[in-house]
Structure formats: C-alpha cells, structure tokens
Amino acid sequence: MIKGLTITPPVLGRISIGRVIVKDGKRLPAKDDQFTITSQVQNKDGWINHPLDEKLRENSNGKLRQIPVRMLFNDPELNLRAEYTLFDRQTGRPLCVGDGEQCQRRTNKGVENHPCPSPDRCPLAQGGACKPYGRLYVNLSEDDELGTFIFRTTGFNSIRTLAARLSYFAAVSGNKLSCLPLQLTLRGKSTTQSYRTPIYFVDLTLRDGITLKQAVQDAQAIDAELSEHGFDQAALEQAAKQGYVNSCFEVDGDDLAEVAEEFYPMETDAASNQQNNSKSEFPINTVASIEQGLRQSVTAVS
C-alpha cells in the first residue's frame, strides 16, 4: 500500500445542512434548516443533488430533516472521525491535527509530534485558525452496501451529539451498531452565543416507530444471520483501521479547497481586487508563514 495515502470509506456523495453564499465580498458558509444530499459532481451553480435527495424529499413535505442511515462499522470511532485541525486558508492543506492531548504538525523538518493544548490555549489557534473537524460516514442505499455518504461539520454540537449517540447505541446493542436501523435527525436550539436565533445540528436516533428493545433484538438477529452467510464484520473493521492510519493527516486531497472554504471566509475576485494591498484578516495565510509560526511557537506550546 502507498504510504501517506489515507484509505477512507468509499464516498458516493455528501450530506450537508448548509451552502456557500457570497456576502460582503466573501464566500461564507450559510447554515440551512434542512438536509441536502449531493453527488460528487459540480456545475456552475454548485454541487448537483443526488437522486436520493429527491426520493427522500417526496415523503417529507419538501423539507428533508430526517435521513434513514446504516452505520458501516460497529466501532463508533470508525464511523465518526473528529480532531482539532489547523488548515492553510488558501490551499486547505492540514498543518496541525490534534486530539487535545497530542498533535502532529507539518514543519520544514517533516511531521513532528507535540503536546496539543486544545484551541483555547494554543498560540497557533488564535483568531479561529484551529477548529474541530468531524466527518461522519453513513450508508444510505442497499445498492452499494460498502459505499458511504459523508457529513462534514466544524460544529461542537453535532460532533458531541453524534459521538455520544454512536457510543450509546454501540453499548446497548452489544457492539452491533452496524445492524441498527438509525436515522440522521436535524435539530434546532438557541444559545446566548447565537443571540437566541436557532442554530441547527445533527443528531442520530432510531428510525420512527422502532423501540430500542425491538432495534436491539433485530440487530442481534441480523448479526447472527450475516455471520452464518460468511460476512466477516471484524475483518472489515480491521481493514478500515489500517486504512485510516496509513497517513498522518486524514484529509482527502480532492476536497482541500472545499474544506478551506468551510473553515475560513474566502474573498471573491471583486473583493480581492479592491484589497490587494491590505493585510489579511489572519496573520497566518500561507504554508510558509504558518510553518514559520509553528517553529517559533514550539517552545511556548511544549
């Protein structure tokens, strides 16, 4: 296997609760009050909706706020990947990835390991330069039982809720998470930070009309049936673990620009022409300058 190439679950499309808009000369992520399922193909208007989007919307009165899903793995951490991540705003290249205890950083000497104090206490994370970055992989169709749709988020609410639900469902089902009938559910809440306006996050629940007792019983039966037919779930999970650790930085190179757009405001051509000589909103805006900052602050962080 080629080293440095992260092997992630095959992605057939994306699940989002927002879109990119242009405001005050910048491309900004804008949250929505419904899900959108897109393919991996774009046109001039953006990502093209996946056929499943229209199919699921037919039974939801136009607003897609619930999506039936199946987990690919029994291990919660194989379905949901989340770390603190510092990206280069212009290229989307990950420069530092940590879990709150340890991190890996790109420097001019290569990838180095350092303590991770979390964004609140890290000098490199000032100005929102480092954020939580979560990726949830779910299966939506029986036509491709190993294919997934990916939901990306930088929100603590979604990451915290999804992590809790996955752990709880795995525990109560005896680690039969991949056999449970689940659904993604969009929820809203207001906080002081949102100035009492609704913000939306993603939750993971049992499908409507199914009790926890029934779901667990069915999961045990499904797991036994699959085993009888030779399906090796343990081998699948081991293969996934090996794929994830094949690279230091678990980011798909095809999506670097999209990730940067999600993390940081991007100036449009019109705005950038007017501000060619102005300073950037952040002092860190290129790979070279970030790596210089990383080298200078290693002592302070350690």
N, C-alpha and C positions, 0 to 999 in steps of 0.2 A: 504493500500500500504506500502511496506517495505521502511522505511525512509533511506536515504543515497544512494538509487539506482536511478540513473538518467534514466528517460524514454525518450529516443531519438527516432526519426522516425526509423522504421524497415529498416535495411540496407541489400540490396541484393548483393552489390558489391562496387567497388571503381573506381574512375576516377583519373588518375594521369597524370602528364606531366614530369615524370622522373622515375628514377630507382636507386637502390643502387649498387655502384661499389666498388671494392677494390683498393685503391691507397695508396702507401707508408705505407702499413701495417694497413690501417684504412678503415672501411666501410663508404663510403661517399655518400650522395645523389647527383645524377647527373641529371641535367635538360635535357629534350628532346625537340624536335621541333614538337611534335605531342602528341595527347591524347592516352592513353591506358586504356581500360575498363577491369578490372579484377574481378574475382569471389572472394569469401571469402575462397577459398581453396588454399593451397600451396603444392608444391612438392620441390624436392631438388634444382630445378632451380629458385624457387621463386613463385610468385602468378600466378595462372592459369588464362588465359584470359577468360572472359565471352563470351558466344556465340554472344552477341550483338556487341562485338568488331569486329568480322569477318563480321557480317552482315552490319554494318555501313561502314566498310572499303571498301566494294565492290563498293560503289558509290563515293569513294573519292580518286581514283588513288593510293591507298596504304597508303597515309598519312592522318591520321584521325585528322583533325583540326577544325571540327565543329560537334557538337552533339546536335540533337534536344532534348529538355527537356521541362518538365512542372513543375511548382512550386506546391508544395503540399499546401502551405498556402498563404493567401493574405497579411499577416503581414510579411514584409521583414525580421524582426529580428527572425522570427521562421524558415525561410529558411537558413539564414546565421548567424552562431554563431561565435563570434570573441572576444578574450580577450588577454591581455598580460598574459603570462604563464611562470612560472619558474618550470622546471621539474628536478627531480633527474635524472642524466645522465644514471645511471646504471639500474634503475628499471622503469623509465618512470613515476613514481608517481608524480602527480602535487603537488607542495608545496606552491605555491603562485599564485593566479589568480586575476587580477585587470583590471579596465577599464580606468585607467589614473586619476581617482579621488579616488576611494575606492578599497580595495583589501581584500581578505580573505586568511589567512595563516595558515598552519598547524604548530603547536608548541607542546611542550611536555604538554601543558595545554589544547590542543584541537585546534579547529579552531577559530582564532581571526580576528577581523576586524581592518584594519589600513588604513591610507591615502595611495594612490597609486600615486607616483610622476612621473610615466612612466619610462621605462628602461633607458632613457638618464640621469636621475637624481637619480636613486635608487642605493644605495651602494650594494645591493644584485645582481644587474643585470650586474655587471662589467664582462667583458670577454665574452659577449654574452650569459650569463646564463638565461636571460629572453627575450622572443621573442613574437611577435604577433602570435596567433594561430587561424586560421579560419577553419570552417567546413561548406561547402555548401551541403545541401541535395536537390537532384533533382529526379524527376520521369522520367524514360526512356521508360517504357513499359505499354501499356494498359492491359497487362495480370495481373498486380498487381498494382492497382491504388493508393494504400497506401504504397507501397514499394518504397524505395529510393536507389540511389547510392550516395556515399559521396565523395566529393572532399576536400582534406585537403591541407592547404597551410600555410606557415610561411612568405609569401611574402607580403609586403605592397602594391605592385602594384595590385595584384589580389584582396586582401581584399578591398582596396579603390575603385577599379573599380566595383566590384560586389555589394558593399554596395550602391554605387551611382546609378547603373542601377536598382537595385531592388526598391529603394526608388522612382526613377523617374517613372518607369513603374507602380508602385502601385498608384502613384499620378495621372497620366494622364488617368488611366483606371477606376478611381473611386473605388480604392481598389478591383479590380478584377484580381489581379496578378496571381492567380491560374488558370485563364481561358485564359491567353495569350499564343500564340504559340511562344515559345522562343527557343534559341539555345545557347550553350556554344561555344565561338569562341576563338581560340588561337591566340594571337597577339605577335609580337616581337617589341623590341625597344632597342636602345643603350643609355647608360648613361656614365658619366665620371667615376662612380664607377665600371662599367663593362668594363672599358678600351676600350670603343667603340665596344665591341663584343656584338652580340644580346643576350638579355635575353627575356624570354617568360613569359607571364602572361595570365590569363583567363578573358575574357570579356563575357558579357551577352547581346545578341542582339535579335531582331526579326528574325524569320526564313526568308531565302532568298525568295524574290518575294512578301513579305507581307508588305504593308504600315502600318504606325502607325494608321491612320484613320480606315483602314479595321480591324486591330487587335483589336482596342478598341470596334468597333461596334460588332464584333463577340464575344468578351468577355462578353459584356452586354447580348447578346442573350443566350450564353451558361449558364451564371449565372442564368438567368431567367428560363431556361429550367430545370436546376438541382433543383432549388427551387420548381418548380411545381411537380417534382418527389419525393420530400421529403428529398433531400440531404441537411444536415444542416452544412454548412461550418463554421458558427460561433461556433458551438459546437465542431467541430474538432479542431479549433484553441485554444479554451479554454482547451481542453484536452492536447494539445501539451504544452501549457504554464505551466500547472500543472506538467507535466512530467519533464520539464526542471528544475523547482525549487525544485524538490524532493530531490536534493543533492546539497551540496555546490560546489563540483568540477565536472563539466560536462565532464567527460572523461570515455570512455568505457574501462573497465578493461582488456578486451581481446586484446586491441591494445596498451597497455602501452609500450611494447618493441619496437613496430614499431614507436611510437611517439618519443621515446628517440633516435632511430636511425635517424629519420628525423631531430631532433634538434641538435644533437651533433655527432661528429666523434666517431666511435666505433672501438677500436683496434681489429684486428684479433688475433687468438690464437698465430700465429707465432710472431707477433709484441709484444704481451703482454709477451710472454716467455722471450724475449730479454730485456724487460723493467720492470721486476718485482719489481726492487728496485728503479726505477726512480720516480720522482714526477709527479703527474697528470698535464695535461695542465691547468686545472682549480683547484682552491683551494677548490671548493665545489664539492664533488663527492659521498657523501653518505647521506642517510636520516639523520643520527645522526649529521653529521658535518654541514649540511645545517640548520637543526633546531637550532643548537647552534649559527650559524651565524645569523639566524633570531632573536633569542632572544637578541643577543648582539647589533644588529643594530636597534631595535625597536625605541630607543630614537632618533637616528640620522634621521630616516625616518619620525618620527612623528614631 
